């Protein structure tokens, strides 16, 4: 078989959405950007710990700085995005600006000028631009994907996230070992440039800009409040995220200071364990079709946080510790993919296009807004009761988020609801 014929054969076997050039370019940019983000998730806290010698309280403030923009700007950002329209242009600008900010850290480190204050300012700026990108992304996604393809589209984008979970920490750990933590951040800066380039190559038909009027800022919140399905989903994921971010604020510090793991080993083990995310992305579409989208979301709400209890259980010889870390990441990765794909599909189905950015912004305000609170709570708990007890507390509390779903319609919603008309209530 000739090379061109082989390429065409492989292309014909690709998922239907990836055979569409517009979606393929969008998906490629997102995949590369997510990979760079995963490098940063490991490299930034390692830069704080290994280069600037930050403790538990400082780690809490660093995490807080990166997550605070979601609380401050998601609601007005969603209203602004719907009023402005031209969401793709906003996303391209956000990518380019994030590349510049992220590149400033390795430059400062190279000149011996990196400080904890700069680290906090940069993660705050990157977080602010992420809000602008993400509130636009929800609308861009449904401009590229039909209602019947929501589960398939979310499976592909979640598969990209799963791939990033696998490759990102491993690449980040190796880059930190070879280049030092701040220099590893150049990978994320480059990934934003790739994302901007791919977005510049698509031209989706976006919903028109919303009309100006009173109540635009709170329209998304009011829509969620009136939707029993969205209301329960938001309460559930916000509870999980509150305590999950308390957990992850302390994870690197716990692994390095108490368990004695080095950056390379930690990155490789977390990355290998994240193979569970790849498996979850591969099978979640089938699970959703088999048990229903609502029951799949409910199962994911438990299967995501519960396995992390293996981390504070870890102890003894290093191989046993690494096995516990691997199992926790593997099983949690399965759960988070099931949760994300079901959640993304339900949200895409029930939110009308005319309100999509505003509802996305309102959802982020609560769901992401609790994350800086969780980060500060993690730092406080780690400083007061110790790292291991704090990890126990955070993991068990996150698992209780499923209780919000039990009296709601979510566990009984087997198929995606029909699309709502594009009118603002």
C-alpha positions, 0 to 999 in steps of 0.5 A: 500500500502506498503512503498516500493510500495508507494516509487516506485509509487511516483518515477514513477510520478516524471519528466522523468529527475529525474528518471535518476540517473545521472541527479537526483544527479546533480540536488540534489547537485544544489538544496542544494547549491542554498538553502545555497546561498540564506541564504548567500545572506541575512546573509552577508549584515545583518552581515555587517549592524548589526555586523559591522554597515556598511552604504550605501557606504560600502554596495556598496563596499561589493557587488562590491567585490562579483561581481567583479570576474565575470568581471575579470575572466569569459572570461579567465575562460571559455577559460581555462575550454574548454582547460582543460576539466574535468569540473566536477573535477573543479566544485568539487574543487570549491565547496570544496574551497568555503566551507572553505572560507565561514566557515572562517567567523563564525570562525572569528566571534566566536573569535571576529576577524571578520572585514569588510576587511575579509568579502570583501576578502571572498566574492571576493574569493567565487565569483572567485570560482563561476566563475570556477564552472559556466563556467563548469556547462553549459557544464556539463548540456548539457552532462546530458540532450538531446536537446529535454529535454532542457526546461524540464531540465531548468525548474527543475533547475530553480524550484530548484532556486525558492525553494531556493528563498522561503526557503532560505531567511526565513531560513536565517532570522531565523538563523540570529535571533537565531545564529547571521548573521555570524554563519548563514553562516555555512549553506552555507558552508555545502551546498557546501559540499553536492554539491561536494559529489553529483558531485563526484557520477556522470560520464557524458561523457563531450566534449573533451578539446578544441585544443590550438590556437590563438583567444581562449580567444575571441572566445566566444565573437566573437560567441555572436557578430555574433549571433543576438539572443544571442547579443540581449539577452545579451544586455537585461539581462545585462541592467536588471542586472545592475539596478537590482543589484543597487536595491538589494544593497540597499534593506536590508538597506532600509528595516532595516533603513527606514522601521524598519523591523527586520531580521526575518520579512524581511526574512520571507516576502521575502521568502513567496513572492518568492512562485511566483518563484515556481509557475513560475517554474511550469508554465513556461514550459507550457507558453514556449510551448504555446507562444514560447520560444522567446516571453516567454523570452520577456515577462519575461524581463518585468515581472521580474523587473517591479513589484519591483516598489512596494518596493519604493512605500511601506509606511504607517502601517507595514502590508501595507509595508509587503504586498507591499514587498510580492507582489513585490517578488511574481510577480517578481519571476514569471517573473524571472523564465519565463526569466531564463527558456527561456534564458537557453533553448535558450542558450543551443540550439544555442551554440555548445559544442566545444565553450560552456564554452567560450561562457558561460564565455563571456556571464558572463563577460558582464552579471555578469560584470555589476553587480559590477558596479550596486552595486557601482551605487546603493551605490552612488545613495543611498548616494546622492539622498536617498534610496527611490529615488535610488530604484525608479530609478533602478527599472524603468531603469531595465524595459527598458532592453526589448527595446533591444529585439524589433528589434531582432529575439528573439520575433519571435523565437517560437521553439528552433533552431536545434543544431549546429555542434561541431566545432569551427568557 
